[in-house]
Structures are given as C-alpha cells and as structure tokens.
Amino acid sequence: MKLENEVRHKSEEVDDRVLADAVTALQRRVTVSHDFDIPYIAGYSEDAKTVYIDRHLPRTIAWKGVDMRLTPFLVTHEIVEKALLDELRLHYLHAHQIALRAEQGAVRGAGLTWRAYQSVMKAHEKQIDEEALKRVPGDLDLTPYRDLDDFAVLERLIRAAR
C-alpha cells in the first residue's frame, strides 16, 4: 500500500482522525500475537515484526455500550517504544514514557477515557506479571527487563523459553 493511501485525513494540528489513521498504519506493519505469556502485558520481537500481547488480557473493553478493541492502543505503544529503543538508542524508561503518551493519545482519540482504559490494564497487570510463564516467544525482546534490572522476570522468561 502506498503511504499516501494511508493518510485519509489531513491536519497539522492535533487531530483525532489523523491519529486514528496513524494507529491503523502502525497495525498494518506488524503481526500481533495473543498466544503467549508476556510480563508487563505486552512486548515485541527482537526484529520488531511482531507485537506480543499477553494471552490472558481481555481483547476488548466495554465502553458506552460498545466493545472497544485494546489491541490498537497496545500496538501503538509497543511500536513507538521499540522504534525509539532501536533507532534512537533511548533508555527503556524514556522510550516507555513517550510510548505511553502516544498510547494515551490513541485511547483518548478513540473516545475512551484514559481512566477507563487504565482500569482494565491495572486490573490485569499484577496477575499477568505474576503468572507462571508457560508459553514465551523465543524472539521476545528482553531490553525492557534488562534496562529495569528486573532480573527475577528475566530469569523466569529465560527458563520458560527453554
């Protein structure tokens, strides 16, 4: 697909429709897998071609009578974070903070409140982080766990990947 075809709306101002186009474009660039156990809810492959979302996270949130998919927001976060890590060599915490802001913008732009979205994430975060890792992708990028010195999770991931 030509890049011009992905741009359906135009504005140089902050615009939810332009952001929605960008979120859609980001999703086209990766494969998304919900088949694995992923600490911190979501992650990405070393080659940036796959975004992994923990298999226990619900796929939707009910909002004002509509089931809204969570995947586009998580994909936005993960792709932005990975690009900043790989292309600009930022520390994970800095890349994560910028990615969170992009994710937040995508959530709000879709008409969902950040508070409602975060309530779903926080409700599942602890159980996902503490789950027994049974299925871990062999190509999961471990940079976030290394940069945070989260050796306990790193150890669990490495054991599970074997």
FIBATI-622129 format. One record per residue: residue in three letters; y, x, z of N, C-alpha, C in turn. Coordinates in Angstrom, 3 decimals. Layout:
residues N
+------+----------+----------+----------+----------+----------+----------+----------+----------+----------+
: resn :       nY :       nX :       nZ :      caY :      caX :      caZ :       cY :       cX :       cZ :
+------+----------+----------+----------+----------+----------+----------+----------+----------+----------+
:  Ala :        Y :        X :        Z :        Y :        X :        Z :        Y :        X :        Z :
...
+------+----------+----------+----------+----------+----------+----------+----------+----------+----------+
***
This chain:
residues 162
+------+----------+----------+----------+----------+----------+----------+----------+----------+----------+
: resn :       nY :       nX :       nZ :      caY :      caX :      caZ :       cY :       cX :       cZ :
+------+----------+----------+----------+----------+----------+----------+----------+----------+----------+
:  Met :   -1.179 :    0.837 :    0.000 :    0.000 :    0.000 :    0.000 :    1.249 :    0.887 :    0.000 :
:  Lys :    2.211 :    0.530 :   -0.792 :    3.468 :    1.269 :   -0.835 :    4.261 :    1.019 :    0.441 :
:  Leu :    4.944 :    2.049 :    0.884 :    5.749 :    1.919 :    2.089 :    6.775 :    0.803 :    1.961 :
:  Glu :    7.368 :    0.677 :    0.788 :    8.392 :   -0.361 :    0.584 :    7.826 :   -1.765 :    0.824 :
:  Asn :    6.553 :   -1.948 :    0.542 :    5.937 :   -3.260 :    0.713 :    5.724 :   -3.625 :    2.186 :
:  Glu :    5.718 :   -2.608 :    3.052 :    5.552 :   -2.871 :    4.483 :    6.859 :   -3.318 :    5.132 :
:  Val :    7.965 :   -3.045 :    4.461 :    9.276 :   -3.394 :    5.003 :    9.658 :   -4.767 :    4.477 :
:  Arg :    9.398 :   -5.766 :    5.281 :    9.685 :   -7.139 :    4.863 :   11.068 :   -7.579 :    5.322 :
:  His :   11.527 :   -6.998 :    6.407 :   12.835 :   -7.339 :    6.966 :   13.667 :   -6.064 :    7.063 :
:  Lys :   14.958 :   -6.188 :    6.881 :   15.829 :   -5.012 :    6.913 :   16.992 :   -5.225 :    7.863 :
:  Ser :   17.238 :   -4.214 :    8.675 :   18.387 :   -4.195 :    9.561 :   18.476 :   -2.804 :   10.156 :
:  Glu :   19.667 :   -2.333 :   10.353 :   19.855 :   -1.060 :   11.045 :   20.160 :   -1.289 :   12.517 :
:  Glu :   20.180 :   -2.531 :   12.923 :   20.389 :   -2.910 :   14.321 :   19.019 :   -3.142 :   14.969 :
:  Val :   18.993 :   -3.297 :   16.266 :   17.765 :   -3.664 :   16.955 :   17.379 :   -5.053 :   16.467 :
:  Asp :   16.190 :   -5.181 :   15.901 :   15.795 :   -6.438 :   15.269 :   14.302 :   -6.660 :   15.489 :
:  Asp :   13.956 :   -7.777 :   16.115 :   12.556 :   -8.068 :   16.420 :   11.693 :   -8.181 :   15.169 :
:  Arg :   12.256 :   -8.685 :   14.090 :   11.475 :   -8.847 :   12.855 :   11.147 :   -7.486 :   12.241 :
:  Val :   12.096 :   -6.566 :   12.280 :   11.846 :   -5.218 :   11.759 :   10.794 :   -4.524 :   12.622 :
:  Leu :   10.905 :   -4.690 :   13.925 :    9.916 :   -4.098 :   14.829 :    8.537 :   -4.688 :   14.584 :
:  Ala :    8.449 :   -5.986 :   14.350 :    7.159 :   -6.616 :   14.045 :    6.557 :   -6.022 :   12.779 :
:  Asp :    7.391 :   -5.750 :   11.771 :    6.912 :   -5.077 :   10.556 :    6.352 :   -3.701 :   10.888 :
:  Ala :    7.053 :   -2.977 :   11.763 :    6.608 :   -1.633 :   12.148 :    5.288 :   -1.681 :   12.903 :
:  Val :    5.141 :   -2.630 :   13.805 :    3.894 :   -2.784 :   14.572 :    2.735 :   -3.069 :   13.620 :
:  Thr :    2.967 :   -3.925 :   12.652 :    1.937 :   -4.234 :   11.654 :    1.586 :   -2.984 :   10.840 :
:  Ala :    2.590 :   -2.224 :   10.454 :    2.364 :   -0.995 :    9.680 :    1.555 :    0.016 :   10.492 :
:  Leu :    1.848 :    0.128 :   11.781 :    1.091 :    1.052 :   12.632 :   -0.378 :    0.654 :   12.701 :
:  Gln :   -0.628 :   -0.643 :   12.838 :   -2.015 :   -1.109 :   12.926 :   -2.808 :   -0.810 :   11.667 :
:  Arg :   -2.146 :   -0.796 :   10.534 :   -2.844 :   -0.516 :    9.277 :   -3.309 :    0.939 :    9.171 :
:  Arg :   -2.755 :    1.788 :    9.985 :   -3.020 :    3.211 :    9.852 :   -4.172 :    3.716 :   10.708 :
:  Val :   -4.715 :    2.861 :   11.553 :   -5.811 :    3.291 :   12.426 :   -6.926 :    2.252 :   12.445 :
:  Thr :   -8.068 :    2.707 :   12.873 :   -9.176 :    1.819 :   13.200 :   -9.082 :    1.563 :   14.694 :
:  Val :   -9.350 :    0.347 :   15.110 :   -9.323 :    0.003 :   16.533 :  -10.746 :   -0.302 :   16.977 :
:  Ser :  -11.127 :    0.285 :   18.099 :  -12.456 :    0.050 :   18.656 :  -12.330 :   -0.499 :   20.069 :
:  His :  -13.087 :   -1.548 :   20.335 :  -13.183 :   -2.143 :   21.678 :  -14.601 :   -1.928 :   22.230 :
:  Asp :  -15.257 :   -0.869 :   21.801 :  -16.671 :   -0.670 :   22.114 :  -16.957 :    0.303 :   23.254 :
:  Phe :  -15.910 :    0.875 :   23.850 :  -16.134 :    1.962 :   24.798 :  -15.438 :    1.728 :   26.135 :
:  Asp :  -15.811 :    2.561 :   27.106 :  -15.163 :    2.594 :   28.417 :  -14.056 :    3.643 :   28.332 :
:  Ile :  -12.806 :    3.207 :   28.508 :  -11.663 :    4.097 :   28.349 :  -10.791 :    4.045 :   29.605 :
:  Pro :  -10.840 :    5.094 :   30.433 :   -9.933 :    5.126 :   31.587 :   -8.485 :    5.056 :   31.106 :
:  Tyr :   -7.615 :    4.496 :   31.909 :   -6.191 :    4.274 :   31.583 :   -6.042 :    3.186 :   30.520 :
:  Ile :   -7.029 :    2.370 :   30.316 :   -7.036 :    1.179 :   29.451 :   -7.225 :    1.489 :   27.968 :
:  Ala :   -6.495 :    2.466 :   27.437 :   -6.606 :    2.768 :   26.005 :   -6.412 :    4.260 :   25.774 :
:  Gly :   -6.848 :    4.715 :   24.605 :   -6.715 :    6.118 :   24.230 :   -6.857 :    6.246 :   22.732 :
:  Tyr :   -7.018 :    7.465 :   22.273 :   -7.073 :    7.730 :   20.828 :   -8.015 :    8.895 :   20.562 :
:  Ser :   -8.472 :    8.919 :   19.331 :   -9.360 :   10.003 :   18.918 :   -8.546 :   11.275 :   18.720 :
:  Glu :   -9.235 :   12.405 :   18.745 :   -8.567 :   13.689 :   18.549 :   -7.855 :   13.760 :   17.204 :
:  Asp :   -8.425 :   13.130 :   16.179 :   -7.815 :   13.170 :   14.846 :   -6.805 :   12.046 :   14.604 :
:  Ala :   -6.547 :   11.229 :   15.615 :   -5.556 :   10.140 :   15.566 :   -5.930 :    9.002 :   14.619 :
:  Lys :   -7.159 :    8.949 :   14.178 :   -7.554 :    7.899 :   13.238 :   -8.091 :    6.643 :   13.931 :
:  Thr :   -8.428 :    6.765 :   15.215 :   -8.991 :    5.633 :   15.940 :   -8.244 :    5.445 :   17.255 :
:  Val :   -7.926 :    4.202 :   17.559 :   -7.397 :    3.838 :   18.872 :   -8.525 :    3.121 :   19.597 :
:  Tyr :   -8.798 :    3.592 :   20.802 :   -9.843 :    3.010 :   21.624 :   -9.207 :    2.164 :   22.718 :
:  Ile :   -9.669 :    0.922 :   22.853 :   -9.215 :    0.028 :   23.908 :  -10.437 :   -0.327 :   24.740 :
:  Asp :  -10.315 :   -0.193 :   26.046 :  -11.459 :   -0.425 :   26.922 :  -12.124 :   -1.763 :   26.637 :
:  Arg :  -13.442 :   -1.723 :   26.604 :  -14.218 :   -2.904 :   26.226 :  -14.101 :   -4.044 :   27.235 :
:  His :  -13.622 :   -3.765 :   28.435 :  -13.509 :   -4.802 :   29.457 :  -12.141 :   -5.487 :   29.476 :
:  Leu :  -11.191 :   -4.964 :   28.754 :   -9.864 :   -5.575 :   28.729 :   -9.896 :   -6.833 :   27.879 :
:  Pro :   -9.334 :   -7.932 :   28.375 :   -9.284 :   -9.141 :   27.541 :   -8.525 :   -8.844 :   26.241 :
:  Arg :   -8.869 :   -9.533 :   25.209 :   -8.223 :   -9.299 :   23.908 :   -6.941 :  -10.092 :   23.742 :
:  Thr :   -6.764 :  -11.126 :   24.570 :   -5.569 :  -11.974 :   24.439 :   -4.975 :  -12.285 :   25.806 :
:  Ile :   -3.738 :  -12.744 :   25.762 :   -3.069 :  -13.278 :   26.941 :   -2.564 :  -14.664 :   26.558 :
:  Ala :   -2.778 :  -15.627 :   27.431 :   -2.271 :  -16.980 :   27.178 :   -0.789 :  -16.995 :   27.545 :
:  Trp :    0.045 :  -17.365 :   26.605 :    1.482 :  -17.379 :   26.827 :    2.090 :  -18.607 :   26.155 :
:  Lys :    2.605 :  -19.500 :   26.981 :    3.250 :  -20.723 :   26.482 :    2.359 :  -21.484 :   25.509 :
:  Gly :    1.096 :  -21.617 :   25.888 :    0.150 :  -22.386 :   25.096 :   -0.424 :  -21.664 :   23.895 :
:  Val :   -0.116 :  -20.377 :   23.751 :   -0.601 :  -19.597 :   22.611 :   -1.364 :  -18.383 :   23.134 :
:  Asp :   -2.495 :  -18.069 :   22.505 :   -3.214 :  -16.842 :   22.836 :   -2.615 :  -15.700 :   22.010 :
:  Met :   -1.970 :  -14.761 :   22.696 :   -1.347 :  -13.621 :   22.015 :   -2.262 :  -12.413 :   22.123 :
:  Arg :   -2.495 :  -11.766 :   21.005 :   -3.353 :  -10.581 :   20.960 :   -2.662 :   -9.401 :   21.642 :
:  Leu :   -3.409 :   -8.651 :   22.446 :   -2.883 :   -7.477 :   23.138 :   -2.959 :   -6.222 :   22.273 :
:  Thr :   -3.871 :   -6.205 :   21.338 :   -4.121 :   -5.013 :   20.522 :   -2.874 :   -4.443 :   19.852 :
:  Pro :   -2.023 :   -5.244 :   19.210 :   -0.867 :   -4.645 :   18.530 :    0.034 :   -3.835 :   19.473 :
:  Phe :    0.176 :   -4.289 :   20.697 :    1.043 :   -3.600 :   21.648 :    0.420 :   -2.289 :   22.111 :
:  Leu :   -0.876 :   -2.327 :   22.382 :   -1.576 :   -1.107 :   22.802 :   -1.647 :   -0.088 :   21.670 :
:  Val :   -1.889 :   -0.561 :   20.464 :   -1.926 :    0.341 :   19.304 :   -0.566 :    1.007 :   19.124 :
:  Thr :    0.498 :    0.238 :   19.264 :    1.845 :    0.814 :   19.147 :    2.019 :    1.936 :   20.155 :
:  His :    1.660 :    1.672 :   21.387 :    1.781 :    2.696 :   22.437 :    0.974 :    3.945 :   22.095 :
:  Glu :   -0.281 :    3.747 :   21.771 :   -1.178 :    4.888 :   21.560 :   -0.775 :    5.731 :   20.348 :
:  Ile :   -0.358 :    5.105 :   19.265 :    0.030 :    5.858 :   18.071 :    1.312 :    6.639 :   18.324 :
:  Val :    2.281 :    6.005 :   18.956 :    3.540 :    6.703 :   19.259 :    3.270 :    7.889 :   20.178 :
:  Glu :    2.486 :    7.662 :   21.211 :    2.162 :    8.729 :   22.162 :    1.465 :    9.898 :   21.475 :
:  Lys :    0.446 :    9.593 :   20.694 :   -0.323 :   10.647 :   20.011 :    0.553 :   11.428 :   19.037 :
:  Ala :    1.417 :   10.730 :   18.294 :    2.304 :   11.419 :   17.348 :    3.247 :   12.373 :   18.088 :
:  Leu :    3.780 :   11.945 :   19.210 :    4.688 :   12.796 :   19.981 :    3.970 :   13.999 :   20.576 :
:  Leu :    2.736 :   13.801 :   21.001 :    1.941 :   14.923 :   21.530 :    1.626 :   15.935 :   20.431 :
:  Asp :    1.145 :   15.429 :   19.310 :    0.682 :   16.319 :   18.242 :    1.805 :   16.924 :   17.412 :
:  Glu :    2.770 :   16.094 :   17.050 :    3.809 :   16.556 :   16.126 :    4.961 :   17.277 :   16.821 :
:  Leu :    5.327 :   16.824 :   18.021 :    6.457 :   17.440 :   18.719 :    6.038 :   18.250 :   19.943 :
:  Arg :    4.732 :   18.231 :   20.227 :    4.174 :   19.015 :   21.325 :    4.826 :   18.688 :   22.671 :
:  Leu :    5.113 :   17.395 :   22.891 :    5.666 :   16.965 :   24.170 :    4.574 :   16.965 :   25.235 :
:  His :    4.980 :   17.068 :   26.479 :    4.060 :   16.887 :   27.588 :    3.642 :   15.415 :   27.594 :
:  Tyr :    2.454 :   15.150 :   28.047 :    1.942 :   13.777 :   28.070 :    2.899 :   12.814 :   28.769 :
:  Leu :    3.447 :   13.190 :   29.926 :    4.318 :   12.269 :   30.661 :    5.534 :   11.847 :   29.846 :
:  His :    6.105 :   12.783 :   29.087 :    7.256 :   12.444 :   28.243 :    6.831 :   11.566 :   27.071 :
:  Ala :    5.749 :   11.923 :   26.425 :    5.247 :   11.119 :   25.305 :    4.872 :    9.721 :   25.787 :
:  His :    4.256 :    9.644 :   26.945 :    3.840 :    8.363 :   27.505 :    5.054 :    7.479 :   27.796 :
:  Gln :    6.104 :    8.057 :   28.348 :    7.295 :    7.280 :   28.682 :    7.952 :    6.684 :   27.429 :
:  Ile :    8.045 :    7.471 :   26.378 :    8.616 :    6.971 :   25.123 :    7.700 :    5.906 :   24.521 :
:  Ala :    6.400 :    6.144 :   24.570 :    5.438 :    5.168 :   24.040 :    5.486 :    3.857 :   24.817 :
:  Leu :    5.669 :    3.950 :   26.137 :    5.804 :    2.735 :   26.947 :    6.996 :    1.915 :   26.506 :
:  Arg :    8.097 :    2.598 :   26.185 :    9.298 :    1.885 :   25.742 :    9.063 :    1.211 :   24.396 :
:  Ala :    8.342 :    1.871 :   23.514 :    8.008 :    1.255 :   22.218 :    7.099 :    0.050 :   22.434 :
:  Glu :    6.116 :    0.199 :   23.313 :    5.200 :   -0.901 :   23.643 :    5.977 :   -2.076 :   24.242 :
:  Gln :    6.883 :   -1.773 :   25.158 :    7.695 :   -2.805 :   25.789 :    8.545 :   -3.547 :   24.752 :
:  Gly :    9.132 :   -2.816 :   23.835 :    9.921 :   -3.446 :   22.775 :    9.075 :   -4.357 :   21.902 :
:  Ala :    7.865 :   -3.903 :   21.594 :    6.966 :   -4.712 :   20.771 :    6.549 :   -5.988 :   21.507 :
:  Val :    6.286 :   -5.863 :   22.796 :    5.906 :   -7.023 :   23.608 :    7.047 :   -8.037 :   23.633 :
:  Arg :    8.226 :   -7.559 :   23.963 :    9.384 :   -8.461 :   24.049 :    9.747 :   -9.032 :   22.678 :
:  Gly :    9.633 :   -8.210 :   21.654 :    9.944 :   -8.670 :   20.306 :    9.023 :   -9.779 :   19.835 :
:  Ala :    7.809 :   -9.794 :   20.380 :    6.838 :  -10.836 :   20.018 :    7.063 :  -12.117 :   20.820 :
:  Gly :    8.034 :  -12.087 :   21.735 :    8.345 :  -13.284 :   22.505 :    7.643 :  -13.389 :   23.845 :
:  Leu :    6.954 :  -12.342 :   24.238 :    6.220 :  -12.297 :   25.502 :    7.062 :  -11.514 :   26.502 :
:  Thr :    7.035 :  -11.901 :   27.761 :    7.787 :  -11.123 :   28.740 :    6.978 :   -9.888 :   29.146 :
:  Trp :    7.691 :   -8.832 :   29.459 :    7.047 :   -7.597 :   29.912 :    6.292 :   -7.865 :   31.214 :
:  Arg :    6.852 :   -8.689 :   32.071 :    6.211 :   -9.001 :   33.349 :    4.855 :   -9.675 :   33.143 :
:  Ala :    4.783 :  -10.647 :   32.249 :    3.517 :  -11.346 :   31.986 :    2.496 :  -10.379 :   31.386 :
:  Tyr :    2.944 :   -9.560 :   30.456 :    2.070 :   -8.572 :   29.817 :    1.546 :   -7.582 :   30.856 :
:  Gln :    2.453 :   -7.059 :   31.671 :    2.066 :   -6.081 :   32.687 :    1.131 :   -6.683 :   33.721 :
:  Ser :    1.252 :   -7.973 :   33.997 :    0.362 :   -8.594 :   34.977 :   -1.085 :   -8.538 :   34.494 :
:  Val :   -1.292 :   -8.693 :   33.192 :   -2.642 :   -8.581 :   32.636 :   -3.121 :   -7.130 :   32.714 :
:  Met :   -2.256 :   -6.202 :   32.334 :   -2.635 :   -4.783 :   32.354 :   -2.963 :   -4.332 :   33.775 :
:  Lys :   -2.086 :   -4.654 :   34.712 :   -2.289 :   -4.221 :   36.102 :   -3.513 :   -4.884 :   36.727 :
:  Ala :   -3.790 :   -6.114 :   36.335 :   -4.960 :   -6.810 :   36.880 :   -6.264 :   -6.136 :   36.475 :
:  His :   -6.257 :   -5.432 :   35.347 :   -7.485 :   -4.798 :   34.858 :   -7.483 :   -3.279 :   35.014 :
:  Glu :   -6.334 :   -2.706 :   35.266 :   -6.197 :   -1.253 :   35.319 :   -7.127 :   -0.585 :   36.325 :
:  Lys :   -7.101 :   -1.046 :   37.552 :   -7.904 :   -0.414 :   38.592 :   -9.397 :   -0.509 :   38.300 :
:  Gln :   -9.868 :   -1.702 :   37.926 :  -11.301 :   -1.838 :   37.651 :  -11.706 :   -0.996 :   36.443 :
:  Ile :  -10.846 :   -0.875 :   35.459 :  -11.161 :   -0.043 :   34.293 :  -11.180 :    1.428 :   34.687 :
:  Asp :  -10.194 :    1.857 :   35.488 :  -10.135 :    3.260 :   35.905 :  -11.307 :    3.654 :   36.805 :
:  Glu :  -11.843 :    2.685 :   37.539 :  -12.917 :    2.993 :   38.475 :  -14.308 :    2.632 :   37.957 :
:  Glu :  -14.380 :    2.062 :   36.755 :  -15.671 :    1.628 :   36.235 :  -16.610 :    2.816 :   35.997 :
:  Ala :  -17.884 :    2.539 :   36.059 :  -18.868 :    3.550 :   35.696 :  -18.779 :    3.741 :   34.187 :
:  Leu :  -18.541 :    4.946 :   33.777 :  -18.390 :    5.222 :   32.348 :  -19.769 :    5.332 :   31.714 :
:  Lys :  -20.110 :    4.322 :   30.930 :  -21.415 :    4.297 :   30.276 :  -21.308 :    4.646 :   28.803 :
:  Arg :  -20.215 :    4.224 :   28.184 :  -20.003 :    4.477 :   26.758 :  -18.638 :    5.129 :   26.565 :
:  Val :  -18.644 :    6.382 :   26.151 :  -17.404 :    7.121 :   25.916 :  -17.475 :    7.720 :   24.516 :
:  Pro :  -16.416 :    7.544 :   23.715 :  -16.446 :    8.137 :   22.376 :  -16.399 :    9.665 :   22.461 :
:  Gly :  -17.190 :   10.314 :   21.639 :  -17.257 :   11.773 :   21.654 :  -15.979 :   12.445 :   21.202 :
:  Asp :  -15.121 :   11.711 :   20.479 :  -13.898 :   12.315 :   19.962 :  -12.644 :   11.848 :   20.694 :
:  Leu :  -12.811 :   11.277 :   21.900 :  -11.660 :   10.831 :   22.673 :  -10.780 :   12.030 :   23.014 :
:  Asp :   -9.492 :   11.931 :   22.728 :   -8.543 :   12.995 :   23.056 :   -8.356 :   13.012 :   24.574 :
:  Leu :   -8.622 :   14.149 :   25.186 :   -8.565 :   14.271 :   26.635 :   -7.228 :   14.794 :   27.151 :
:  Thr :   -6.264 :   14.979 :   26.261 :   -4.952 :   15.521 :   26.641 :   -4.311 :   14.773 :   27.814 :
:  Pro :   -4.273 :   13.433 :   27.809 :   -3.634 :   12.750 :   28.946 :   -4.259 :   13.112 :   30.289 :
:  Tyr :   -5.560 :   13.218 :   30.335 :   -6.254 :   13.520 :   31.586 :   -6.005 :   14.973 :   32.006 :
:  Arg :   -5.946 :   15.875 :   31.024 :   -5.654 :   17.289 :   31.305 :   -4.221 :   17.461 :   31.795 :
:  Asp :   -3.273 :   16.868 :   31.072 :   -1.862 :   17.036 :   31.430 :   -1.542 :   16.457 :   32.808 :
:  Leu :   -2.276 :   15.444 :   33.211 :   -2.058 :   14.839 :   34.530 :   -2.913 :   15.498 :   35.610 :
:  Asp :   -3.665 :   16.526 :   35.219 :   -4.579 :   17.204 :   36.149 :   -5.526 :   16.211 :   36.811 :
:  Asp :   -5.954 :   15.222 :   36.046 :   -6.866 :   14.205 :   36.559 :   -8.300 :   14.685 :   36.354 :
:  Phe :   -8.662 :   15.671 :   37.138 :   -9.949 :   16.332 :   36.956 :  -11.136 :   15.425 :   37.278 :
:  Ala :  -10.944 :   14.492 :   38.193 :  -12.037 :   13.575 :   38.528 :  -12.396 :   12.717 :   37.309 :
:  Val :  -11.395 :   12.186 :   36.627 :  -11.657 :   11.374 :   35.435 :  -12.179 :   12.248 :   34.307 :
:  Leu :  -11.602 :   13.426 :   34.142 :  -12.085 :   14.355 :   33.106 :  -13.571 :   14.637 :   33.295 :
:  Glu :  -13.939 :   14.907 :   34.506 :  -15.344 :   15.200 :   34.814 :  -16.240 :   14.013 :   34.468 :
:  Arg :  -15.811 :   12.801 :   34.839 :  -16.572 :   11.591 :   34.538 :  -16.700 :   11.393 :   33.030 :
:  Leu :  -15.602 :   11.633 :   32.308 :  -15.622 :   11.471 :   30.846 :  -16.581 :   12.457 :   30.185 :
:  Ile :  -16.518 :   13.687 :   30.610 :  -17.369 :   14.734 :   30.022 :  -18.839 :   14.438 :   30.306 :
:  Arg :  -19.135 :   14.020 :   31.541 :  -20.523 :   13.667 :   31.894 :  -21.016 :   12.499 :   31.046 :
:  Ala :  -20.184 :   11.487 :   30.891 :  -20.580 :   10.285 :   30.149 :  -20.743 :   10.567 :   28.653 :
:  Ala :  -19.966 :   11.496 :   28.127 :  -20.021 :   11.807 :   26.701 :  -21.308 :   12.545 :   26.338 :
:  Arg :  -21.934 :   13.166 :   27.313 :  -23.163 :   13.940 :   27.056 :  -24.289 :   13.041 :   26.811 :
+------+----------+----------+----------+----------+----------+----------+----------+----------+----------+
***
